[in-house]
Amino acid sequence: MNLLPLLARLAGSSETEQAAALFHSTLIDALADWVKQASERTGIKTIACGGGCFFNKLLTSGLRKQFEVAGLKMLAPELEQPGDTAIALGQAWVAATMAGFRRV
């Protein structure tokens, strides 16, 4: 999805709330579409979402709903907040898992 028309429309908007709603809904649709296409190509059905943008509750809940409808499972931080900490924790878990480490 091309987001340039959205940006042009937002640049000329004086209605802040309406522009914010349009931005969020369009971004959610575009990201969900991109993830669904990638899932269809790869067969991956579990999506890990941990970046700082997931502090945004509108983005997080909108993507979660779209992923559920598409049959995708969304993983998101629960014990940690989204952002660098959650990303680093996930990377450490993947590294440990791939290296065959086990908890003692």
Biopython code that builds the backbone (N, CA, C, O; Angstrom):
import numpy as np
from Bio.PDB.StructureBuilder import StructureBuilder

atoms = [
    (1, "MET", "N", (0.853, -1.173, 0.000)),
    (1, "MET", "CA", (0.000, 0.000, 0.000)),
    (1, "MET", "C", (0.898, 1.236, 0.000)),
    (1, "MET", "O", (1.853, 1.330, 0.771)),
    (2, "ASN", "N", (0.579, 2.153, -0.859)),
    (2, "ASN", "CA", (1.328, 3.401, -0.975)),
    (2, "ASN", "C", (0.784, 4.403, 0.049)),
    (2, "ASN", "O", (-0.392, 4.762, -0.001)),
    (3, "LEU", "N", (1.625, 4.849, 0.964)),
    (3, "LEU", "CA", (1.199, 5.780, 2.007)),
    (3, "LEU", "C", (1.406, 7.250, 1.627)),
    (3, "LEU", "O", (1.032, 8.138, 2.394)),
    (4, "LEU", "N", (1.988, 7.517, 0.471)),
    (4, "LEU", "CA", (2.232, 8.909, 0.067)),
    (4, "LEU", "C", (0.942, 9.726, -0.064)),
    (4, "LEU", "O", (0.927, 10.877, 0.372)),
    (5, "PRO", "N", (-0.150, 9.185, -0.645)),
    (5, "PRO", "CA", (-1.395, 9.967, -0.688)),
    (5, "PRO", "C", (-1.906, 10.317, 0.717)),
    (5, "PRO", "O", (-2.464, 11.395, 0.925)),
    (6, "LEU", "N", (-1.718, 9.421, 1.660)),
    (6, "LEU", "CA", (-2.121, 9.695, 3.036)),
    (6, "LEU", "C", (-1.341, 10.879, 3.584)),
    (6, "LEU", "O", (-1.920, 11.784, 4.185)),
    (7, "LEU", "N", (-0.040, 10.878, 3.381)),
    (7, "LEU", "CA", (0.790, 11.967, 3.896)),
    (7, "LEU", "C", (0.405, 13.304, 3.275)),
    (7, "LEU", "O", (0.381, 14.326, 3.960)),
    (8, "ALA", "N", (0.108, 13.297, 1.993)),
    (8, "ALA", "CA", (-0.319, 14.533, 1.325)),
    (8, "ALA", "C", (-1.635, 15.031, 1.909)),
    (8, "ALA", "O", (-1.817, 16.231, 2.119)),
    (9, "ARG", "N", (-2.540, 14.111, 2.166)),
    (9, "ARG", "CA", (-3.839, 14.496, 2.743)),
    (9, "ARG", "C", (-3.675, 15.035, 4.161)),
    (9, "ARG", "O", (-4.321, 16.013, 4.537)),
    (10, "LEU", "N", (-2.822, 14.405, 4.934)),
    (10, "LEU", "CA", (-2.604, 14.834, 6.319)),
    (10, "LEU", "C", (-1.939, 16.205, 6.374)),
    (10, "LEU", "O", (-2.240, 17.009, 7.256)),
    (11, "ALA", "N", (-1.042, 16.472, 5.440)),
    (11, "ALA", "CA", (-0.332, 17.749, 5.426)),
    (11, "ALA", "C", (-1.290, 18.923, 5.243)),
    (11, "ALA", "O", (-1.023, 20.022, 5.729)),
    (12, "GLY", "N", (-2.385, 18.700, 4.557)),
    (12, "GLY", "CA", (-3.336, 19.773, 4.322)),
    (12, "GLY", "C", (-4.501, 19.795, 5.291)),
    (12, "GLY", "O", (-5.425, 20.592, 5.124)),
    (13, "SER", "N", (-4.479, 18.944, 6.295)),
    (13, "SER", "CA", (-5.608, 18.834, 7.221)),
    (13, "SER", "C", (-5.449, 19.760, 8.420)),
    (13, "SER", "O", (-4.365, 19.902, 8.984)),
    (14, "SER", "N", (-6.565, 20.385, 8.793)),
    (14, "SER", "CA", (-6.563, 21.211, 10.003)),
    (14, "SER", "C", (-7.351, 20.535, 11.127)),
    (14, "SER", "O", (-7.384, 21.032, 12.253)),
    (15, "GLU", "N", (-7.978, 19.411, 10.820)),
    (15, "GLU", "CA", (-8.747, 18.645, 11.807)),
    (15, "GLU", "C", (-7.834, 17.597, 12.444)),
    (15, "GLU", "O", (-7.670, 16.502, 11.905)),
    (16, "THR", "N", (-7.249, 17.928, 13.575)),
    (16, "THR", "CA", (-6.241, 17.076, 14.196)),
    (16, "THR", "C", (-6.759, 15.694, 14.547)),
    (16, "THR", "O", (-6.115, 14.694, 14.230)),
    (17, "GLU", "N", (-7.914, 15.622, 15.197)),
    (17, "GLU", "CA", (-8.448, 14.320, 15.616)),
    (17, "GLU", "C", (-8.792, 13.449, 14.420)),
    (17, "GLU", "O", (-8.509, 12.251, 14.412)),
    (18, "GLN", "N", (-9.398, 14.051, 13.416)),
    (18, "GLN", "CA", (-9.766, 13.314, 12.203)),
    (18, "GLN", "C", (-8.505, 12.829, 11.477)),
    (18, "GLN", "O", (-8.462, 11.698, 10.993)),
    (19, "ALA", "N", (-7.493, 13.678, 11.405)),
    (19, "ALA", "CA", (-6.243, 13.312, 10.745)),
    (19, "ALA", "C", (-5.545, 12.175, 11.496)),
    (19, "ALA", "O", (-5.008, 11.257, 10.875)),
    (20, "ALA", "N", (-5.552, 12.235, 12.821)),
    (20, "ALA", "CA", (-4.929, 11.175, 13.623)),
    (20, "ALA", "C", (-5.645, 9.849, 13.421)),
    (20, "ALA", "O", (-4.999, 8.807, 13.302)),
    (21, "ALA", "N", (-6.973, 9.877, 13.381)),
    (21, "ALA", "CA", (-7.751, 8.651, 13.168)),
    (21, "ALA", "C", (-7.462, 8.069, 11.785)),
    (21, "ALA", "O", (-7.293, 6.859, 11.639)),
    (22, "LEU", "N", (-7.407, 8.931, 10.777)),
    (22, "LEU", "CA", (-7.110, 8.480, 9.420)),
    (22, "LEU", "C", (-5.702, 7.897, 9.344)),
    (22, "LEU", "O", (-5.490, 6.857, 8.721)),
    (23, "PHE", "N", (-4.742, 8.568, 9.977)),
    (23, "PHE", "CA", (-3.362, 8.076, 9.982)),
    (23, "PHE", "C", (-3.288, 6.681, 10.594)),
    (23, "PHE", "O", (-2.717, 5.764, 10.005)),
    (24, "HIS", "N", (-3.870, 6.532, 11.781)),
    (24, "HIS", "CA", (-3.788, 5.243, 12.468)),
    (24, "HIS", "C", (-4.482, 4.135, 11.691)),
    (24, "HIS", "O", (-3.922, 3.051, 11.527)),
    (25, "SER", "N", (-5.684, 4.391, 11.216)),
    (25, "SER", "CA", (-6.412, 3.326, 10.519)),
    (25, "SER", "C", (-5.706, 2.935, 9.219)),
    (25, "SER", "O", (-5.662, 1.755, 8.871)),
    (26, "THR", "N", (-5.157, 3.910, 8.504)),
    (26, "THR", "CA", (-4.455, 3.600, 7.259)),
    (26, "THR", "C", (-3.163, 2.851, 7.536)),
    (26, "THR", "O", (-2.845, 1.890, 6.835)),
    (27, "LEU", "N", (-2.416, 3.274, 8.546)),
    (27, "LEU", "CA", (-1.166, 2.594, 8.896)),
    (27, "LEU", "C", (-1.439, 1.161, 9.338)),
    (27, "LEU", "O", (-0.719, 0.244, 8.942)),
    (28, "ILE", "N", (-2.462, 0.962, 10.147)),
    (28, "ILE", "CA", (-2.815, -0.388, 10.604)),
    (28, "ILE", "C", (-3.170, -1.263, 9.412)),
    (28, "ILE", "O", (-2.697, -2.396, 9.315)),
    (29, "ASP", "N", (-3.996, -0.754, 8.502)),
    (29, "ASP", "CA", (-4.370, -1.519, 7.310)),
    (29, "ASP", "C", (-3.146, -1.875, 6.469)),
    (29, "ASP", "O", (-3.017, -3.007, 6.002)),
    (30, "ALA", "N", (-2.246, -0.903, 6.278)),
    (30, "ALA", "CA", (-1.058, -1.133, 5.454)),
    (30, "ALA", "C", (-0.129, -2.168, 6.094)),
    (30, "ALA", "O", (0.349, -3.077, 5.416)),
    (31, "LEU", "N", (0.124, -2.031, 7.388)),
    (31, "LEU", "CA", (0.995, -2.992, 8.074)),
    (31, "LEU", "C", (0.387, -4.387, 8.100)),
    (31, "LEU", "O", (1.084, -5.375, 7.871)),
    (32, "ALA", "N", (-0.905, -4.468, 8.376)),
    (32, "ALA", "CA", (-1.575, -5.772, 8.406)),
    (32, "ALA", "C", (-1.529, -6.424, 7.035)),
    (32, "ALA", "O", (-1.294, -7.628, 6.931)),
    (33, "ASP", "N", (-1.750, -5.652, 5.989)),
    (33, "ASP", "CA", (-1.702, -6.191, 4.633)),
    (33, "ASP", "C", (-0.309, -6.710, 4.303)),
    (33, "ASP", "O", (-0.160, -7.787, 3.727)),
    (34, "TRP", "N", (0.704, -5.941, 4.670)),
    (34, "TRP", "CA", (2.089, -6.345, 4.422)),
    (34, "TRP", "C", (2.420, -7.652, 5.157)),
    (34, "TRP", "O", (3.034, -8.554, 4.586)),
    (35, "VAL", "N", (2.007, -7.742, 6.426)),
    (35, "VAL", "CA", (2.285, -8.939, 7.219)),
    (35, "VAL", "C", (1.524, -10.138, 6.651)),
    (35, "VAL", "O", (2.075, -11.236, 6.573)),
    (36, "LYS", "N", (0.270, -9.941, 6.257)),
    (36, "LYS", "CA", (-0.507, -11.044, 5.680)),
    (36, "LYS", "C", (0.144, -11.561, 4.398)),
    (36, "LYS", "O", (0.216, -12.771, 4.183)),
    (37, "GLN", "N", (0.613, -10.662, 3.557)),
    (37, "GLN", "CA", (1.293, -11.089, 2.325)),
    (37, "GLN", "C", (2.559, -11.869, 2.645)),
    (37, "GLN", "O", (2.831, -12.899, 2.028)),
    (38, "ALA", "N", (3.331, -11.381, 3.606)),
    (38, "ALA", "CA", (4.558, -12.079, 4.004)),
    (38, "ALA", "C", (4.229, -13.450, 4.581)),
    (38, "ALA", "O", (4.940, -14.421, 4.323)),
    (39, "SER", "N", (3.165, -13.531, 5.354)),
    (39, "SER", "CA", (2.741, -14.803, 5.934)),
    (39, "SER", "C", (2.349, -15.802, 4.851)),
    (39, "SER", "O", (2.690, -16.982, 4.929)),
    (40, "GLU", "N", (1.632, -15.321, 3.847)),
    (40, "GLU", "CA", (1.230, -16.203, 2.744)),
    (40, "GLU", "C", (2.437, -16.729, 1.981)),
    (40, "GLU", "O", (2.453, -17.888, 1.565)),
    (41, "ARG", "N", (3.447, -15.885, 1.796)),
    (41, "ARG", "CA", (4.658, -16.304, 1.077)),
    (41, "ARG", "C", (5.501, -17.278, 1.881)),
    (41, "ARG", "O", (6.082, -18.209, 1.323)),
    (42, "THR", "N", (5.570, -17.069, 3.190)),
    (42, "THR", "CA", (6.503, -17.838, 4.016)),
    (42, "THR", "C", (5.855, -18.963, 4.821)),
    (42, "THR", "O", (6.529, -19.910, 5.226)),
    (43, "GLY", "N", (4.544, -18.854, 5.050)),
    (43, "GLY", "CA", (3.868, -19.827, 5.897)),
    (43, "GLY", "C", (3.988, -19.505, 7.379)),
    (43, "GLY", "O", (3.474, -20.254, 8.210)),
    (44, "ILE", "N", (4.648, -18.420, 7.730)),
    (44, "ILE", "CA", (4.802, -18.027, 9.132)),
    (44, "ILE", "C", (3.475, -17.460, 9.633)),
    (44, "ILE", "O", (2.903, -16.563, 9.014)),
    (45, "LYS", "N", (2.993, -17.983, 10.748)),
    (45, "LYS", "CA", (1.693, -17.580, 11.283)),
    (45, "LYS", "C", (1.788, -16.903, 12.646)),
    (45, "LYS", "O", (0.781, -16.431, 13.174)),
    (46, "THR", "N", (2.984, -16.852, 13.216)),
    (46, "THR", "CA", (3.184, -16.205, 14.518)),
    (46, "THR", "C", (4.074, -14.987, 14.305)),
    (46, "THR", "O", (5.174, -15.092, 13.763)),
    (47, "ILE", "N", (3.577, -13.824, 14.744)),
    (47, "ILE", "CA", (4.259, -12.561, 14.505)),
    (47, "ILE", "C", (4.669, -11.966, 15.851)),
    (47, "ILE", "O", (3.822, -11.758, 16.719)),
    (48, "ALA", "N", (5.962, -11.691, 16.029)),
    (48, "ALA", "CA", (6.460, -11.078, 17.259)),
    (48, "ALA", "C", (6.521, -9.566, 17.071)),
    (48, "ALA", "O", (7.163, -9.073, 16.144)),
    (49, "CYS", "N", (5.847, -8.835, 17.956)),
    (49, "CYS", "CA", (5.766, -7.374, 17.868)),
    (49, "CYS", "C", (6.280, -6.783, 19.174)),
    (49, "CYS", "O", (5.595, -6.850, 20.195)),
    (50, "GLY", "N", (7.469, -6.211, 19.153)),
    (50, "GLY", "CA", (8.023, -5.725, 20.405)),
    (50, "GLY", "C", (8.653, -4.355, 20.355)),
    (50, "GLY", "O", (9.153, -3.886, 21.378)),
    (51, "GLY", "N", (8.653, -3.689, 19.211)),
    (51, "GLY", "CA", (9.303, -2.396, 19.088)),
    (51, "GLY", "C", (8.575, -1.289, 19.833)),
    (51, "GLY", "O", (7.449, -1.469, 20.299)),
    (52, "GLY", "N", (9.225, -0.163, 19.937)),
    (52, "GLY", "CA", (8.680, 0.979, 20.670)),
    (52, "GLY", "C", (7.361, 1.490, 20.136)),
    (52, "GLY", "O", (6.593, 2.097, 20.882)),
    (53, "CYS", "N", (7.073, 1.261, 18.852)),
    (53, "CYS", "CA", (5.792, 1.721, 18.304)),
    (53, "CYS", "C", (4.621, 1.005, 18.964)),
    (53, "CYS", "O", (3.483, 1.463, 18.860)),
    (54, "PHE", "N", (4.880, -0.109, 19.639)),
    (54, "PHE", "CA", (3.791, -0.847, 20.284)),
    (54, "PHE", "C", (3.428, -0.283, 21.658)),
    (54, "PHE", "O", (2.604, -0.863, 22.365)),
    (55, "PHE", "N", (4.037, 0.844, 22.041)),
    (55, "PHE", "CA", (3.509, 1.631, 23.157)),
    (55, "PHE", "C", (2.185, 2.263, 22.727)),
    (55, "PHE", "O", (1.346, 2.595, 23.564)),
    (56, "ASN", "N", (2.008, 2.426, 21.418)),
    (56, "ASN", "CA", (0.802, 3.011, 20.850)),
    (56, "ASN", "C", (-0.324, 1.971, 20.917)),
    (56, "ASN", "O", (-0.317, 0.990, 20.174)),
    (57, "LYS", "N", (-1.286, 2.197, 21.813)),
    (57, "LYS", "CA", (-2.353, 1.222, 22.037)),
    (57, "LYS", "C", (-3.277, 1.070, 20.834)),
    (57, "LYS", "O", (-3.797, -0.017, 20.584)),
    (58, "LEU", "N", (-3.485, 2.162, 20.084)),
    (58, "LEU", "CA", (-4.322, 2.062, 18.882)),
    (58, "LEU", "C", (-3.682, 1.141, 17.854)),
    (58, "LEU", "O", (-4.352, 0.287, 17.274)),
    (59, "LEU", "N", (-2.387, 1.317, 17.631)),
    (59, "LEU", "CA", (-1.662, 0.483, 16.686)),
    (59, "LEU", "C", (-1.679, -0.978, 17.140)),
    (59, "LEU", "O", (-1.962, -1.877, 16.348)),
    (60, "THR", "N", (-1.379, -1.202, 18.392)),
    (60, "THR", "CA", (-1.310, -2.566, 18.915)),
    (60, "THR", "C", (-2.653, -3.271, 18.825)),
    (60, "THR", "O", (-2.726, -4.393, 18.325)),
    (61, "SER", "N", (-3.714, -2.636, 19.300)),
    (61, "SER", "CA", (-5.024, -3.298, 19.289)),
    (61, "SER", "C", (-5.548, -3.465, 17.862)),
    (61, "SER", "O", (-6.173, -4.478, 17.548)),
    (62, "GLY", "N", (-5.297, -2.482, 16.999)),
    (62, "GLY", "CA", (-5.743, -2.596, 15.614)),
    (62, "GLY", "C", (-5.054, -3.730, 14.878)),
    (62, "GLY", "O", (-5.696, -4.489, 14.152)),
    (63, "LEU", "N", (-3.746, -3.844, 15.066)),
    (63, "LEU", "CA", (-3.020, -4.940, 14.424)),
    (63, "LEU", "C", (-3.442, -6.287, 14.993)),
    (63, "LEU", "O", (-3.606, -7.256, 14.252)),
    (64, "ARG", "N", (-3.616, -6.347, 16.305)),
    (64, "ARG", "CA", (-4.027, -7.615, 16.922)),
    (64, "ARG", "C", (-5.350, -8.088, 16.311)),
    (64, "ARG", "O", (-5.494, -9.266, 15.983)),
    (65, "LYS", "N", (-6.312, -7.180, 16.160)),
    (65, "LYS", "CA", (-7.612, -7.541, 15.574)),
    (65, "LYS", "C", (-7.455, -8.019, 14.135)),
    (65, "LYS", "O", (-8.024, -9.039, 13.747)),
    (66, "GLN", "N", (-6.684, -7.281, 13.353)),
    (66, "GLN", "CA", (-6.499, -7.670, 11.947)),
    (66, "GLN", "C", (-5.771, -9.008, 11.830)),
    (66, "GLN", "O", (-6.108, -9.826, 10.975)),
    (67, "PHE", "N", (-4.776, -9.232, 12.685)),
    (67, "PHE", "CA", (-4.045, -10.503, 12.649)),
    (67, "PHE", "C", (-4.958, -11.660, 13.031)),
    (67, "PHE", "O", (-4.916, -12.715, 12.399)),
    (68, "GLU", "N", (-5.783, -11.474, 14.059)),
    (68, "GLU", "CA", (-6.710, -12.534, 14.472)),
    (68, "GLU", "C", (-7.642, -12.920, 13.336)),
    (68, "GLU", "O", (-7.855, -14.107, 13.087)),
    (69, "VAL", "N", (-8.200, -11.933, 12.645)),
    (69, "VAL", "CA", (-9.096, -12.189, 11.516)),
    (69, "VAL", "C", (-8.367, -12.985, 10.428)),
    (69, "VAL", "O", (-8.964, -13.836, 9.768)),
    (70, "ALA", "N", (-7.078, -12.701, 10.247)),
    (70, "ALA", "CA", (-6.285, -13.375, 9.221)),
    (70, "ALA", "C", (-5.746, -14.731, 9.688)),
    (70, "ALA", "O", (-5.079, -15.424, 8.921)),
    (71, "GLY", "N", (-6.026, -15.112, 10.928)),
    (71, "GLY", "CA", (-5.532, -16.385, 11.449)),
    (71, "GLY", "C", (-4.081, -16.347, 11.886)),
    (71, "GLY", "O", (-3.413, -17.379, 11.935)),
    (72, "LEU", "N", (-3.596, -15.157, 12.203)),
    (72, "LEU", "CA", (-2.209, -14.993, 12.656)),
    (72, "LEU", "C", (-2.184, -14.786, 14.164)),
    (72, "LEU", "O", (-3.096, -14.185, 14.733)),
    (73, "LYS", "N", (-1.143, -15.284, 14.798)),
    (73, "LYS", "CA", (-0.967, -15.096, 16.234)),
    (73, "LYS", "C", (0.037, -13.977, 16.458)),
    (73, "LYS", "O", (1.137, -13.996, 15.906)),
    (74, "MET", "N", (-0.350, -13.002, 17.273)),
    (74, "MET", "CA", (0.527, -11.866, 17.564)),
    (74, "MET", "C", (1.133, -12.030, 18.954)),
    (74, "MET", "O", (0.415, -12.139, 19.948)),
    (75, "LEU", "N", (2.451, -12.046, 19.008)),
    (75, "LEU", "CA", (3.164, -12.060, 20.284)),
    (75, "LEU", "C", (3.539, -10.628, 20.623)),
    (75, "LEU", "O", (4.038, -9.895, 19.770)),
    (76, "ALA", "N", (3.300, -10.231, 21.862)),
    (76, "ALA", "CA", (3.647, -8.884, 22.315)),
    (76, "ALA", "C", (4.150, -8.982, 23.752)),
    (76, "ALA", "O", (3.771, -9.895, 24.485)),
    (77, "PRO", "N", (5.001, -8.044, 24.151)),
    (77, "PRO", "CA", (5.527, -8.087, 25.514)),
    (77, "PRO", "C", (4.408, -8.001, 26.557)),
    (77, "PRO", "O", (3.462, -7.225, 26.417)),
    (78, "GLU", "N", (4.540, -8.810, 27.594)),
    (78, "GLU", "CA", (3.584, -8.754, 28.701)),
    (78, "GLU", "C", (4.282, -8.426, 30.010)),
    (78, "GLU", "O", (3.773, -7.642, 30.813)),
    (79, "LEU", "N", (5.449, -9.027, 30.225)),
    (79, "LEU", "CA", (6.182, -8.777, 31.466)),
    (79, "LEU", "C", (7.109, -7.573, 31.340)),
    (79, "LEU", "O", (7.435, -6.925, 32.334)),
    (80, "GLU", "N", (7.525, -7.283, 30.132)),
    (80, "GLU", "CA", (8.347, -6.116, 29.837)),
    (80, "GLU", "C", (7.509, -5.165, 28.993)),
    (80, "GLU", "O", (6.518, -5.568, 28.386)),
    (81, "GLN", "N", (7.913, -3.908, 28.961)),
    (81, "GLN", "CA", (7.241, -2.966, 28.077)),
    (81, "GLN", "C", (7.845, -3.093, 26.683)),
    (81, "GLN", "O", (8.988, -3.522, 26.532)),
    (82, "PRO", "N", (7.063, -2.713, 25.655)),
    (82, "PRO", "CA", (7.640, -2.771, 24.309)),
    (82, "PRO", "C", (8.804, -1.801, 24.187)),
    (82, "PRO", "O", (8.918, -0.861, 24.973)),
    (83, "GLY", "N", (9.637, -2.017, 23.237)),
    (83, "GLY", "CA", (10.788, -1.154, 23.012)),
    (83, "GLY", "C", (12.067, -1.963, 23.005)),
    (83, "GLY", "O", (12.048, -3.180, 22.822)),
    (84, "ASP", "N", (13.170, -1.280, 23.205)),
    (84, "ASP", "CA", (14.478, -1.926, 23.117)),
    (84, "ASP", "C", (14.650, -3.068, 24.110)),
    (84, "ASP", "O", (15.272, -4.081, 23.789)),
    (85, "THR", "N", (14.102, -2.914, 25.316)),
    (85, "THR", "CA", (14.243, -3.969, 26.327)),
    (85, "THR", "C", (13.578, -5.252, 25.863)),
    (85, "THR", "O", (14.168, -6.329, 25.953)),
    (86, "ALA", "N", (12.349, -5.141, 25.365)),
    (86, "ALA", "CA", (11.624, -6.325, 24.899)),
    (86, "ALA", "C", (12.301, -6.931, 23.677)),
    (86, "ALA", "O", (12.374, -8.153, 23.547)),
    (87, "ILE", "N", (12.795, -6.081, 22.783)),
    (87, "ILE", "CA", (13.484, -6.592, 21.592)),
    (87, "ILE", "C", (14.746, -7.344, 21.991)),
    (87, "ILE", "O", (15.002, -8.437, 21.486)),
    (88, "ALA", "N", (15.538, -6.768, 22.896)),
    (88, "ALA", "CA", (16.777, -7.413, 23.334)),
    (88, "ALA", "C", (16.481, -8.733, 24.039)),
    (88, "ALA", "O", (17.198, -9.715, 23.848)),
    (89, "LEU", "N", (15.441, -8.758, 24.842)),
    (89, "LEU", "CA", (15.063, -9.995, 25.539)),
    (89, "LEU", "C", (14.677, -11.067, 24.526)),
    (89, "LEU", "O", (15.071, -12.225, 24.666)),
    (90, "GLY", "N", (13.919, -10.691, 23.521)),
    (90, "GLY", "CA", (13.536, -11.639, 22.473)),
    (90, "GLY", "C", (14.731, -12.141, 21.694)),
    (90, "GLY", "O", (14.811, -13.326, 21.369)),
    (91, "GLN", "N", (15.660, -11.254, 21.390)),
    (91, "GLN", "CA", (16.867, -11.659, 20.673)),
    (91, "GLN", "C", (17.699, -12.627, 21.515)),
    (91, "GLN", "O", (18.241, -13.603, 20.995)),
    (92, "ALA", "N", (17.797, -12.355, 22.808)),
    (92, "ALA", "CA", (18.546, -13.252, 23.698)),
    (92, "ALA", "C", (17.881, -14.624, 23.759)),
    (92, "ALA", "O", (18.561, -15.650, 23.777)),
    (93, "TRP", "N", (16.557, -14.639, 23.791)),
    (93, "TRP", "CA", (15.831, -15.917, 23.838)),
    (93, "TRP", "C", (16.077, -16.714, 22.555)),
    (93, "TRP", "O", (16.314, -17.921, 22.609)),
    (94, "VAL", "N", (16.021, -16.040, 21.401)),
    (94, "VAL", "CA", (16.259, -16.728, 20.127)),
    (94, "VAL", "C", (17.683, -17.265, 20.083)),
    (94, "VAL", "O", (17.904, -18.407, 19.680)),
    (95, "ALA", "N", (18.649, -16.450, 20.495)),
    (95, "ALA", "CA", (20.045, -16.889, 20.485)),
    (95, "ALA", "C", (20.247, -18.096, 21.385)),
    (95, "ALA", "O", (20.926, -19.051, 21.008)),
    (96, "ALA", "N", (19.660, -18.053, 22.569)),
    (96, "ALA", "CA", (19.797, -19.169, 23.501)),
    (96, "ALA", "C", (19.122, -20.430, 22.949)),
    (96, "ALA", "O", (19.650, -21.534, 23.085)),
    (97, "THR", "N", (17.978, -20.258, 22.342)),
    (97, "THR", "CA", (17.239, -21.391, 21.783)),
    (97, "THR", "C", (18.008, -22.009, 20.617)),
    (97, "THR", "O", (18.108, -23.231, 20.508)),
    (98, "MET", "N", (18.545, -21.162, 19.754)),
    (98, "MET", "CA", (19.258, -21.657, 18.584)),
    (98, "MET", "C", (20.577, -22.312, 18.973)),
    (98, "MET", "O", (21.055, -23.213, 18.284)),
    (99, "ALA", "N", (21.155, -21.866, 20.064)),
    (99, "ALA", "CA", (22.427, -22.430, 20.515)),
    (99, "ALA", "C", (22.205, -23.719, 21.316)),
    (99, "ALA", "O", (23.158, -24.419, 21.658)),
    (100, "GLY", "N", (20.957, -24.015, 21.605)),
    (100, "GLY", "CA", (20.656, -25.234, 22.339)),
    (100, "GLY", "C", (20.848, -25.112, 23.834)),
    (100, "GLY", "O", (20.925, -26.133, 24.518)),
    (101, "PHE", "N", (20.928, -23.902, 24.372)),
    (101, "PHE", "CA", (21.083, -23.719, 25.813)),
    (101, "PHE", "C", (19.797, -24.125, 26.517)),
    (101, "PHE", "O", (18.695, -23.962, 25.995)),
    (102, "ARG", "N", (19.972, -24.647, 27.694)),
    (102, "ARG", "CA", (18.817, -25.002, 28.504)),
    (102, "ARG", "C", (18.952, -24.381, 29.864)),
    (102, "ARG", "O", (20.048, -24.225, 30.403)),
    (103, "ARG", "N", (17.815, -24.033, 30.401)),
    (103, "ARG", "CA", (17.813, -23.494, 31.765)),
    (103, "ARG", "C", (18.147, -24.568, 32.764)),
    (103, "ARG", "O", (17.677, -25.700, 32.646)),
    (104, "VAL", "N", (18.935, -24.235, 33.726)),
    (104, "VAL", "CA", (19.321, -25.206, 34.757)),
    (104, "VAL", "C", (18.605, -24.890, 36.030)),
    (104, "VAL", "O", (18.786, -25.586, 37.029)),
]
sb = StructureBuilder()
sb.init_structure("model")
sb.init_model(0)
sb.init_chain("A")
sb.init_seg("    ")
for serial, (resi, resn, name, xyz) in enumerate(atoms, 1):
    if name == "N":
        sb.init_residue(resn, " ", resi, " ")
    sb.init_atom(name, np.array(xyz, "f"), 0.0, 1.0, " ", f" {name:<3s}", serial, name[0])
structure = sb.get_structure()
